Amino acid sequence: MIIAHDLGTTGNKASLHHDDGRLVASVTVPYPAHFAAGGIAEQDPHDWWNAVVAATRDLIVRTGTAPTDVQGLVVSGQMMGAVLLGADGEPVRDAIIWADTRSGAQQRELESALGAEHAYEILGHRLNPTYSVEKIMWVRDNEPDVWARVRRVCVAKDYIVLRLTGRLATDRSDASGTNAFDQRTGTWSEEVLAAARLDPALFPEILESTAIAGALTDAAAADLGLHAGVRVVMGGGDGPLAAVGSGVVAPEDGAYVCLGTSSWISFAADAPLHDPGMRTFTFDNVVPGSFVPTATMQAGGASVQWISEVLSPDPSRPDTAALTAEAAGGLDTEDLYFLPYLLGERAPLWDPDARGAFVGIGRHHTRAHLTRAVLEGVAFNLLTCIQAFRESGAVIDRIDAVGGGAQSDAWLGILADVWGVPVRRRTIVEEANSLGAAVTAAVGLGLADFSAARALSEVTAEFTPDPDRHAVYAQRHDRFTAAYAALAPWFAGAPR
């Protein structure tokens, strides 16, 4: 048996799999995140570890699995954060997670030294405050007492692998999401790190995602209730692993959308895809020699979660399903738009100053209109991303949906109508990241190859676009983009 852990923004989803990757059971252990004005987004790495321990023990008890039957562990994790470690391997402060946008000054410093276009050629990504290097620079520049204690840096998944094995390492997929990785050479970029004024020795060794990072230490085994010696496969970032969990392991497998806290469109490719407008980016894949061009927005599912909390009588127990059901069917928002930029925005705008907004709201609008505007706003933003891919030569004629939002018929119907292509729900949606991690572990343990992922998650429903509604949405998409263009100067002038 294999246990996969997926460290998300709201909790750790752990899943138990047969040695070929087939899902047996899953559990989720939540943990908090701290969001505050000024672009602050942080989490305590110890909460991640405690959730890994609790979820592992829960899985073993719930399924009646003998601990000796578990032969492998693997970790998927939220990407682009910064975990800063002291000499003892313990965090010296809370982790700065992907959603944090404080490091605008550090982004500008790198752009001045490297040039935005040249950096994109090296990294396959834009320079941006959402990436790890800018966050690390921010700590150095703003928290000198903390920085004096920093000896190593890593991302979320790497910290858990360190706790499991005692070895600090990363993989190519997560490395490629740090703004410090030269995608052309597969190594840390000396040029970028020199511009950032960071010592390369801070960064971990880079392994393949399928590499065995080590075995469980005695201490980790005791915490988890497993036996020492269980092999730990390195794993990867949640974006590339979601591709595998969606059955997307080669270019012919098409595109997928992940409707999680952040949401993204992605597909597998044999080479990085560089958009002339730098709207999209490319991760290294967990499949060796492969890449995953991606366009990620900051607050996809997070926007839906937010409106659910705001409109629910008890914000701690929002009924998202009921709200989206109210917004379903032929409801017309009557020229109401929502800009889904609650956490700033990555693709396609790359504007950390952007903020959420309802535009065109009238006295007659109800909570159903507000909810539908949010669902449509996310769809409109992702449509701009799809258009960027197509302008770069990608063929996107259908999109498979995973992530928590993929459970909503109403939302998938809206996505199909807005995008003008069929949207298909797969068997496994919430566990797609951990399924991808489990397949990666099976490959690393010599039990399967990546092609096995195609058979582990099947299409269960297809939502086809209505041509008339798509034509209307095409016009409304123009209004959506115009609303942001009109408000962008106002966003930029807001106090931080």
Secondary structure as the mmCIF struct_conf table of DSSP 4:
data_model
#
loop_
_struct_conf.conf_type_id
_struct_conf.id
_struct_conf.beg_label_comp_id
_struct_conf.beg_label_asym_id
_struct_conf.beg_label_seq_id
_struct_conf.end_label_comp_id
_struct_conf.end_label_asym_id
_struct_conf.end_label_seq_id
STRN STRN1 ILE A 2 LEU A 7
BEND BEND1 THR A 9 THR A 10
STRN STRN2 GLY A 11 HIS A 17
TURN_TY1_P TURN_TY1_P1 ASP A 19 ASP A 20
BEND BEND2 GLY A 21 GLY A 21
STRN STRN3 LEU A 23 PRO A 30
STRN STRN4 HIS A 34 ALA A 36
TURN_TY1_P TURN_TY1_P2 ALA A 37 GLY A 39
STRN STRN5 ILE A 40 GLN A 43
HELX_RH_AL_P HELX_RH_AL_P1 PRO A 45 THR A 63
TURN_TY1_P TURN_TY1_P3 GLY A 64 GLY A 64
HELX_RH_3T_P HELX_RH_3T_P1 PRO A 67 ASP A 69
STRN STRN6 GLY A 72 GLY A 77
BEND BEND3 MET A 80 MET A 80
STRN STRN7 ALA A 82 ALA A 82
STRN STRN8 VAL A 83 LEU A 85
TURN_TY1_P TURN_TY1_P4 ALA A 87 ASP A 88
BEND BEND4 GLY A 89 GLU A 90
STRN STRN9 PRO A 91 PRO A 91
BEND BEND5 VAL A 92 ARG A 93
HELX_LH_PP_P HELX_LH_PP_P1 ASP A 94 ASP A 94
STRN STRN10 ALA A 95 ILE A 96
TURN_TY1_P TURN_TY1_P5 TRP A 98 ALA A 99
TURN_TY1_P TURN_TY1_P6 SER A 103 SER A 103
HELX_RH_AL_P HELX_RH_AL_P2 GLY A 104 LEU A 114
HELX_RH_AL_P HELX_RH_AL_P3 ALA A 116 LEU A 123
BEND BEND6 GLY A 124 HIS A 125
TURN_TY1_P TURN_TY1_P7 PRO A 129 THR A 130
BEND BEND7 TYR A 131 TYR A 131
HELX_RH_AL_P HELX_RH_AL_P4 SER A 132 ASN A 142
HELX_RH_AL_P HELX_RH_AL_P5 PRO A 144 TRP A 147
TURN_TY1_P TURN_TY1_P8 ALA A 148 ARG A 149
STRN STRN11 ARG A 152 CYS A 154
HELX_RH_AL_P HELX_RH_AL_P6 ALA A 156 THR A 165
BEND BEND8 GLY A 166 GLY A 166
STRN STRN12 ALA A 169 ASP A 171
HELX_RH_AL_P HELX_RH_AL_P7 ARG A 172 ALA A 175
TURN_TY1_P TURN_TY1_P9 SER A 176 ASN A 179
STRN STRN13 PHE A 181 ASP A 182
TURN_TY1_P TURN_TY1_P10 GLN A 183 GLY A 186
STRN STRN14 THR A 187 TRP A 188
HELX_RH_AL_P HELX_RH_AL_P8 GLU A 190 ALA A 196
TURN_TY1_P TURN_TY1_P11 ARG A 197 ARG A 197
HELX_RH_3T_P HELX_RH_3T_P2 PRO A 200 LEU A 202
BEND BEND9 PHE A 203 PHE A 203
HELX_LH_PP_P HELX_LH_PP_P2 PRO A 204 PRO A 204
STRN STRN15 GLU A 205 LEU A 207
TURN_TY1_P TURN_TY1_P12 SER A 209 THR A 210
BEND BEND10 ALA A 211 ALA A 211
STRN STRN16 ILE A 212 ALA A 215
HELX_RH_AL_P HELX_RH_AL_P9 ASP A 218 LEU A 224
TURN_TY1_P TURN_TY1_P13 GLY A 225 GLY A 225
BEND BEND11 LEU A 226 LEU A 226
TURN_TY1_P TURN_TY1_P14 ALA A 228 GLY A 229
STRN STRN17 ARG A 231 GLY A 237
HELX_RH_AL_P HELX_RH_AL_P10 ASP A 238 GLY A 245
TURN_TY1_P TURN_TY1_P15 SER A 246 GLY A 247
BEND BEND12 ALA A 250 ALA A 250
HELX_RH_3T_P HELX_RH_3T_P3 PRO A 251 ASP A 253
STRN STRN18 ALA A 255 LEU A 259
BEND BEND13 GLY A 260 SER A 262
STRN STRN19 SER A 263 PHE A 267
STRN STRN20 ALA A 269 ALA A 269
BEND BEND14 ASP A 270 ALA A 271
TURN_TY1_P TURN_TY1_P16 PRO A 276 GLY A 277
BEND BEND15 THR A 280 THR A 280
STRN STRN21 PHE A 281 ASP A 284
HELX_LH_PP_P HELX_LH_PP_P3 ASN A 285 ASN A 285
BEND BEND16 VAL A 286 VAL A 287
TURN_TY1_P TURN_TY1_P17 PRO A 288 GLY A 289
STRN STRN22 PHE A 291 MET A 297
BEND BEND17 GLN A 298 GLY A 300
HELX_RH_AL_P HELX_RH_AL_P11 GLY A 301 LEU A 311
BEND BEND18 SER A 312 ASP A 314
TURN_TY1_P TURN_TY1_P18 PRO A 315 SER A 316
BEND BEND19 ARG A 317 ARG A 317
HELX_RH_AL_P HELX_RH_AL_P12 THR A 320 GLU A 326
TURN_TY1_P TURN_TY1_P19 ALA A 327 ALA A 327
TURN_TY1_P TURN_TY1_P20 GLY A 329 GLY A 330
BEND BEND20 GLU A 334 ASP A 335
STRN STRN23 TYR A 337 LEU A 339
TURN_TY1_P TURN_TY1_P21 LEU A 342 LEU A 343
STRN STRN24 GLU A 345 GLU A 345
TURN_TY1_P TURN_TY1_P22 ALA A 347 LEU A 349
STRN STRN25 ASP A 351 ASP A 351
TURN_TY1_P TURN_TY1_P23 PRO A 352 ASP A 353
STRN STRN26 ALA A 357 VAL A 359
BEND BEND21 GLY A 360 GLY A 360
TURN_TY1_P TURN_TY1_P24 ARG A 363 HIS A 364
HELX_RH_AL_P HELX_RH_AL_P13 ARG A 367 GLU A 391
TURN_TY1_P TURN_TY1_P25 SER A 392 GLY A 393
BEND BEND22 ASP A 397 ASP A 397
STRN STRN27 ILE A 399 VAL A 402
BEND BEND23 GLY A 403 GLY A 403
HELX_RH_3T_P HELX_RH_3T_P4 GLY A 404 GLN A 407
HELX_RH_AL_P HELX_RH_AL_P14 ASP A 409 TRP A 419
TURN_TY1_P TURN_TY1_P26 GLY A 420 GLY A 420
BEND BEND24 VAL A 421 VAL A 421
STRN STRN28 VAL A 423 ARG A 426
BEND BEND25 THR A 427 THR A 427
BEND BEND26 VAL A 429 VAL A 429
TURN_TY1_P TURN_TY1_P27 GLU A 430 GLU A 431
HELX_RH_AL_P HELX_RH_AL_P15 ALA A 432 GLY A 444
TURN_TY1_P TURN_TY1_P28 LEU A 445 GLY A 446
BEND BEND27 LEU A 447 LEU A 447
HELX_RH_3T_P HELX_RH_3T_P5 PHE A 450 ALA A 455
TURN_TY1_P TURN_TY1_P29 LEU A 456 LEU A 456
BEND BEND28 SER A 457 SER A 457
STRN STRN29 VAL A 459 PHE A 463
HELX_LH_PP_P HELX_LH_PP_P4 THR A 464 ASP A 466
HELX_RH_AL_P HELX_RH_AL_P16 PRO A 467 ALA A 492
TURN_TY1_P TURN_TY1_P30 GLY A 493 GLY A 493
BEND BEND29 ALA A 494 ALA A 494
#
